[in-house]
Amino acid sequence: MTGNAGAGSRILGSLRSAGGTGVVRMEDRFGTGIDDVWSALTDPRRLVRWLGEVEGDLRLGGEFRFRFFSSGSEGTGRVEACEPPRRLLLVIKGLDEPYEQVIEAALAAGGDQAILVLEERGMPLDLLAAYGAGIQVHIEDLAAHLAGRERCDAGARWNELISAYRDLAASVG
């Protein structure tokens, strides 16, 4: 299956804990090449079409500000690793959050598809299910963008996903 075609109840993520904080891991395949997905992840002109507004220095060591559409989350970040078109490592901090989170995206080519593994680390364990559902909404919006479609209704989709992510979070200790 590619992107969010027939997304329905398909769960892309897994949840775990590490060092007392939450980890959300997503994996999906997209019907486009790795360079196209890399561009969608790193070009502010494309990010604004599916994720949100990102301004600043997006090069290795650079700092940036963000505002995500679906969650309304705002904050700052820095680029810790950038290995085009294979790996991107960001550290972000929401404006109202006392903790930093790490987002790591790894891309691989799978024939005429690109495979994305995205891992977000550092969120409080009691918010793990909410982050899982929210991050899946972002991945589905990326899939929609890559396929030339509009973003989903984030609130409605989050509500569809949250019970499955609560079930996954219940087994994380």
Salt bridges, closest charged atoms under 4 A:
GLU27 OE1 - ARG25 NH1 3.26
ASP28 OD1 - ARG10 NH2 3.48
ASP36 OD1 - ARG46 NH1 2.81
ASP43 OD2 - ARG45 NH2 2.93
GLU53 OE1 - ARG67 NE 3.33
ASP57 OD1 - ARG59 NE 2.89
GLU80 OE2 - ARG78 NE 2.52
GLU83 OE2 - ARG87 NH1 2.97
GLU100 OE2 - ARG78 NH1 3.30
GLU104 OE2 - ARG87 NE 2.76
GLU104 OE1 - ARG121 NH2 3.23
GLU119 OE1 - ARG16 NH2 3.39
GLU119 OE2 - ARG121 NH1 2.82
GLU140 OE1 - ARG157 NE 2.67
GLU160 OE1 - ARG157 NH1 2.79
